[in-house]
Amino acid sequence: MNKPIRMISIFCLVLFLLLLGNVTWLQVFKAGSLADSGHNQRVIADNFSRERGAILVGRQPVAQSVPVDSQYEFQREYPRPRLYAHLTGRFNWFGTTALERSQDDLLSGEDSRLFVNRVIDMLSNRSPKGGNVQLTINPAAQQAAFEGLSALPGNVEGAVVAIEPDTGKILASVSLPTYNPNQLASHRFGEVIKAQERLEADDSEPLINRATAMRLPPGSTFKLVTAAAAIESGDYNADSQVPGGDSYQLPLTSGESGRITNEGRACGGPKVSFRQAMGNSCNTTFAALAVEVGAEEMAERAERFGFNRDYLSEIPQAQSVFPTDMDAAQTGQAGLGQFEVAATPLQMAMVAGGIANGGTVMKPYLVDEVRTPQLQVLDKTEPSQLNQAVSSRTARELTDLLVHTVDNGTASPAAIPGVKVAGKTGTAQSGLDDVPPYAWFVSFAPANDPEVAVAVMIQRADIDRGEVAGGRLGGPIAKAVMEAVISR
């Protein structure tokens, strides 16, 4: 064989080996990832042609698949789209989000717990069906939260979360602005792309779940944690005298920049009762208590309530943040829920819920049960403890202070006739001249046998900067949610 023919033969052999290697790589080593790829047209066609399971609130589906006369056999439908969008998420050409993502194996029918159902469907020559997901949401509480937040003037940005203190069940989770996931579930993929682009370009960020994934300074609602740390130190109880006064100079500072004031609220002389300090939300008191307790103990107490950790797996959750390396001045500011303290509404509902539950913070969850297509229960979530945040004695002392705050203090808008309510207001500075303060409110009821703990966060509404107040804006919303749960 002459040299040119030999070179061509070797070249062809190399090409053949490269082709064989590529085919082997794609069909053997990459087969699984390619089959699961959201860009695989066969996978997309298979997913859209399958009867995906429902997501249920009570007995009503908030996400379901309905038959359609098109190249795909089923269309994903969201019957209450704006009310539950941030919980259900969306199922479309681009993939899944929120519960549609975390529960995808069950909803699509691929979960190993549905193996017997798949075998029966195959032997019966029936198309496979997905399982169903039952949520912990109380529909009356969800509706009350949505209506209360939506009733605020203007284009509202905010969130409401309600939990069951002794289990961690999330009873309500609302975020505004919201969106319509039906527009993102259409089989007209060009329209879906345009709708997705509009939502992503919206400055109000409607795709973000503010209830669990947005962190903001919690302001005076964080004073619950500061009070908890002070009482746990053994030096204070609900009947104690605590630091008061019109102003407090933060350690290591001088001048107005380091001076804490009470903004006109009555906070007595050098000493004031703990009830008056909590009822009037005295900044001087809680800055001084935080400095007295110290940065290390403040950080430990915050982390016991859930700060600086993950605890929710079903939908996106941002860690609430409490700084762990602070000087004395920063510690005083942190005691007021400012400096670098940042919390989600879910986190502040957990703070209130932990106090309501005798000091035990429960792990929050959204999925109550998962079921077969025939609604037989496959699995049920068992409540689990996240942390012992404070002792039961401290929880009782804090409850006493918070009931006083509703009965005689700034949290009075949440009062419910005939029911003892515990609550706390908060107004947090944004730190930006063109961004108004954030209004917060946390509460639980009945105070003597709690059924629900609530957190309300109002990031923005059409309200004058000077009129932003957690009690006036958030108190009535929390009251409506608590009443919806208690009256069930």
N, C-alpha and C positions, 0 to 999 in steps of 0.2 A: 504493500500500500504506500503510495507516494505521500509526501509530506502535506500537501494542501488537503487531500482527502482525509488524512488522519486528523488534521486540525479541525476540519468541519465536523468530523465524527465526534471528536471530544467536545466541541462547542455544543452540538445537539444533545449529547449525553448530559452535560452540565445543565442545559435548559430543562431537560426532562426531569433531572433530579430536583432542580429548584421547584418545578411545577408540582412534582410529587410531594415534596416537603411542604409546600404551601397548602395543598389540598389536605394533607395529613394534619397540619396545624389547625386549619379551619374546622375540619370535620371531627377531629378528636379532642384537641386541647381547648379550642375556643367554642365548641358546640354549645356548651351550657350558657356562656355569657351572651352569645349571639341569639340564642333562643329566648333569653330573658330581656333582651334589649328593647327599650321602648321605641326604637326606630325600625324594628323588624315588622314589616308590613303584615306578615302572616300572624305574628303575635297580636298585633293591633286588631286585625280582622277577627281573630279567635276571641279576644277579650270583649269586643263590641258585640259579638254574636252569642255571647253566653249570658244566661240570666243571673246576673250578679245579685248577691243577697242584699237585704234591706238593713238600714240603720234605723232603729226604733226609739221613739220617746213615748213612754207609756205604750199604748197599742197602735200609735200612729207612726207610719214611716216618715222620716225626714230625708231619706235618700232611698231610692228604689229603682229597679229596672222595669221598663214597660215595653211590651211588644210594639214594633214599628214595621211598616211596609217599606223596607229599603234594602240595600245590599247588606246591611247589618241587621240582625234580627231584634236587637234590643237597644233602647235609648235610656241613658241614665237620667233620672228625673229627681228634682228636689222640690217637694210640695210646699215647704215653708222656707224658701231660699234665703231671704235676708235675715230671718230670725236665727237660723242655724248654720249659716255659711262658714263661719270660722271653726265650727266643730266638725261638720261633715267633711269640709274641704271639697275638692272636685276630682272627678274621674274623667279624663279626656285623652286626646291624641298625645299630649305631652307628658302624661303620667298621672300621678295621684298626689294629693296633699292631705294633711291632717288625719282624720279617722279613716278616710278612704285609703290612705297609705299604710298607717300602722296596723289596720285590720285587713289588709289586702288579701293575704293568704286565705282567710276565712271567707271573706266576701266573694272571692273569685272561685271558691270551692277547692283550692289547692291545699288547704290545711290538712295535716295528717289525721286530725280527729274526724275528718269527713271521708276517710278511706272507704268505709263500709258503704256510705251513700254513693260514692263514685262507682263502686263495683255493682251495686244494685241498678244504678242508672245505666251502666254499660250493658248488663245482662238484659235489661228491659228495653234496650235500644232507645233510651230517652236522653235528651241533652242534659249534661250535668248542670246542677244548680249550686249557687253559693250559699253559705250559711248566713245567719242573721245576727246582728249585734244590738243588744239592748243597753241603752244608756242609763245613767243615774239621774239624768236631768228631770226636775220637776217642771212640767209644762206651764203651770200657773206662775211659778217663780220666774221662769224664763220670760214669759210674756210681760210680767210686771216690771222686770228689769229693762226689757227692751222699750216698753212704752214710757217708763219714767225717764230714761236717758234720752229718748227721741223727743220728749216734750220740751226739752231745754231749747232755747232760741238759737237759730242759726244752724250752721253746719257743724254739728257736734262731733267732737273727737273725745272718746272716753271709753270706759269699760265698767262692768259690774260682775262680780263673782260672789256666789253664795255656796257654802259648803255645809254639810252635816257634821257638827263637831266631833261626835263620838265614833264616826266611821271614816270620815274623809271623803264621802261621796260629794261630787260636785253637783249641786242642785240647780245652779244657773251659771251661765257664762255668756256674756253679751259683749260685743265690741262694735263700736261705731267710729267711722263710717263702715258700712257693710257693703256687700255686693251680691249679685245674682249668679250663683254657680251654674244655673241652667244655660246661661250665655256661653259658658266655657265647656259645656258638655255636649254641644250640638255636633251633629255629624257633618255640618257644613264647615269644614276646617278652615277655610279662608276667613269666615266670620269669627271663628274662635280666635284666630291669630290677632285680628283687629281688636277684639274685646280684651284680650290679654294685654296687648300693647297699651290700650287706653287706661286700664287699671294700673299697670306698672308706671305709667307716666303721671298719674294723679298725685299731686303734692300732698294730699291728705292720707295717702298710703292705705287704701281700703283693704288690701290683701293682708296687712299685718293684724294679727290677733292681739289687740292691746290687753286683753284679759290675762294672758299668760306669757306673752313674748315681748312686751314693752316695759322697760324699766325707767322709772322717774323718781325724783326725790319724794319720799312719802310724807315729809313735813311732820306736823305734830301728831299724826297717827303713830309715828315711831315712838312717841313718848310712852306708849304701853311697854315697849321693850326696856326703855330707860327706867321706868318705874319698877318693872320686874327685877331688873338688876339691883336696884336700890333696896328693895324689900328682901331679895335673896341674900343680900349682904348681912342681914340680921340686925341692921341698925334702924330699920323703919318698918312701920305697918300703916294701915289705913288711918289710924288715929294719931299718927305722929305729926310733929311740927317739922317742916322742911324749910330750906332756904327760900326767901321771898324777895321782896323789894322791887323797886321800879327799874333797876338796871343791874347788870352783872358784867364785870370786866373779865374777859377771858384771860387765863394765864398766858404769859409770854407776849402779851399785846399791850398797846397803849393807844389812847385816842378813840375816836368814834368807830373806826374800822373793827376794833375788837370788843365793842360794847354791845351786849345783848339787852334788849328792852322788851317790854310786854305790850307795846303798841296800844297803850291806853287801857288795858284790862286791869282790874283791881287785884293786886297781888300782895297787899299788906306791906308790913315792915320787914325787918331782917328775917323774921320767922313768920310762917303762915301754915295753916293746916293743910295736910296732904289733899284733903277733899277740895278745898278752895283752889289749890294749885292745879289739880287735875280739871276741876270744873271750869276754871277760867283759862286753862291751857297756858300757864305762866312759863314763858320762855326762860326767865331767870332761874326758876326752880330746877328745871330739867337740864339746863346747861351745867348748873352747879352740881347736881346729882351725878351727871355723867363724868365730870372731872373727878369727883370724889370717889366714884366706883373705879375709875381707871379704864384705860384703853383695852387692856387685856381682858378684863371681866366683861366689858361691854361687847367685845367681839365674840367672846364665848357664848354670851346670852343670845346674841343675834343669831349665831350659827345653830344654837339649840332650837330656835324657832324656824330654821330652814334656810337662812341666808347662806350664800356661798356654796350651794350644793344643788344638784339635780334631784328631782323627785317625781316628775310627771313624764310618762313615756308615750302616752296615746296621741298627744298633739305637741307641737313645738313649745318648749318652755325655756325662757331665758333665766339664768341664775340671778337671783336678787343679790345685791352686793353690799357688804359691810366691810370697810377697810380694816386691815389687821395691823397696820403700822402707822400710828398717829401720835402726834405730840399732844400736850394737854389742851391747847387751844382748839385743835382739830377735833379732839374728843368731845369738848363742850358743844361744838357745832353739830357733831354727829348725833349727840343726845337729843337734838331737835329734829332729826331726820334730814339734815342738810349735809354740808361738806360733800363727801363722795358716796353717801348712802343712796342707794337706788333700789327700788322694789317694784315688783309687778302687783297688780290688784290681787292675783291669786295668793301671793306671799302675805299680803296684809290681811286677807281673809283667814289665812292659816294662823297668823298671830292672834287674831280675835278668837278663832276656833280653838286654839290651844288653851287659852285662858278659860274659855267656856267649858272645855273638857277636863277641868281639874288640873291643868298644867301639861297634859299629854297632847302633843301634836301628832295627828294621824296623817299618813301618806295619802295625798289626794288622788282620786281616780274617777274616770269617766265611764268606763265600760263595766256595767253591772253583771251582765251575763252574755255568753255567746251560745248560739243555738243552731241546730240543724235546719235545713230548709223546711222541715215539718214542725219546727219550733220546739223540738226536744232540747232540754238544757244540756250542753256539752261541758260547760265550765262556768263557775260563778266566782267573782272576785271576793276574796276574804279581806276584810279590813286589816291593816297592819300599822303598827306604831312607827312613826318617823323618829321622834325624840321625846324625852321627858324634858320639856323646856323649863318648867319651874315646879316647885312643890305644890301640893294641893292647897296648903295653907296660903302660899303666896297667891295662887289663883283666886282664892276666896277674897283676899284683901284687894286684889286688883278689880274683881267684880264689884265689890263695895264701892270703890272709887268711880268706876265707870257707870254704875247705876245712878250715883249722885250727879254725874256729869249730864245724864239725860234728864233727871228730875229737876236739877237746879242749875245747870250750866249750859255750855255752848252746844251740847248735843240734843237739846230739847226738841228740835224738829222731828226726831225719830221716835218720840214718845207714842206709845200705843195704849189707849184707855184700857184699864183692867189688866195690863200685862207689864211686868217689870222688864225694862230694856236696859242693856248696858251699851254704851257707845262713846265714841271719841271723834272729834273733828280734826281736820288738818288742812293747812294751806301752805304749799311749798313754793318757794321762789324758784323760777326757772333759771335765773342767772343771766337772762338776755333781756335787753331793753324792749325789744319788739315782741316778746313772747310773754303773755300774762301768767300769773301764778297758776299752779295746779291745785284744784280743790279735791280733797279726800274726805272720806267718811268710813269708819268701821263700826260694826255693832254686832250684838247677838241677843237672842231672845228665845223663850222667856229666860230671864237671868238666873232664876232658881232651878230650871230644868231645861237647858238650852236645846233647841231643835235646829237652829240655823244661825250661821255666822256670815256676815256680809261685808264686802269691801266695795266702795264706789270710788272711781277715779274719773275726774273730769279734766281732761287735758286742755280742751279749748271749746268755747261756745261764744255766741254773740252776746257777751256780757261785759260791761265796763270793768276795767281792771280793778277799780276800787270796790266793786260789788262781788268779787270772787270770794266765796267763803264756803268751806266744806260743809258746815252745818246747814246753811240756808239752801245750798244746791244739792248736796248729796244726801242729807238727812231724810227728806221725803221719799227719795228713791229707795233707800235702805228700808224705810218703814214699809213701803208697799211690798217689797220682796219678802220681808219677815212676815207680814200679815198673810201673804199668799201661802207660805209654808205652814204657818201655825193653824190656819183655818181649814187645812185640807181634810 
